[in-house]
Amino acid sequence: MRPFCVMTPSSSKQRSALLLAYSLATLPACAASNNQSAACLSSEHRQEAILKYIVDGDTLVLTDDRKVRVLGINTPEIRPSPQPKALAAKQAAQALMPVNSKLWLHPGIEANDRHGRALAHVVTQSGTNLAEHLLTSGLAASSAVHPNTRCAEHYRQLESQARDNKLGLWNEPHPWQLVDKRISKKLSGFRLVTSTVKNIKTNSQYHHLQLANGLNISMTNKLANEIRANKLKDKRLTVRGWVQWRKNKPSLKLHHATNLQLHNE
């Protein structure tokens, strides 16, 4: 989360002195808030790379032919046919990072996905974080996948601001968003699912939330304790992630607390 840079006025006699002292003391924090990558990334382990081309908003190819999946976000798919705002997300990434741009890669704890793509946060040489750029434009959704979750809270906040302002894909209902809709096999993939928790099951390792629309949400007991999952029965929520079919039932694995939003009664 960005530093919260405010000043509380004191008495009129002390105001000037306190203003100067407070400004000097908070200058580094406020300066960091203006650096888009300061919130959650460190330059300690970053790697320099050169862009070859952009596949879509969250996927790019480097001149060494590595394919990179940008961490912390999901953008609309271009293939097999473009989802709403998919081309806009790609074009926004291309405008920020032209071909042969020098980039900084901040690798994840898990360095590669099951498709062999490198997993990394991507930052331009001038310091602009690609994920932040797309989130603030409303052209991406935040999506934290364990164990690469170090920017989860920060990215979720940026998305919330774009949603509040109805920017990009949040300006109208998007195919990702499923509200009280039964989950069929054709609805597999990344989704934001809104429904009511009808049942909760637990075992030695996992909690399972069963929603009214048929979706089963699984999570580790550690995460379940963090979000107080045992209190969620009959609560209405929105969960995000990849819907898959397991034992002929739709399932979604919850990776991080920011991927679940509890609705007010």
BELLIN-V680292 format. One record per helix or strand. SS is the DSSP state (H for helix, E for strand). FROM is the first residue (numbers start at 1). LEN is the number of residues. If there is no record, write none. Layout:
((SS	FROM	LEN) (SS	FROM	LEN))
//
This chain:
((H	15	20) (E	47	10) (E	59	4) (E	67	4) (E	73	2) (H	86	11) (E	102	11) (E	118	7) (E	129	1) (H	130	7) (E	141	2) (E	145	1) (E	148	1) (H	152	13) (H	168	3) (E	177	3) (H	185	3) (E	189	14) (E	206	6) (E	216	5) (H	221	7) (H	229	3) (E	236	11) (E	249	5) (H	257	3) (E	260	3))
//
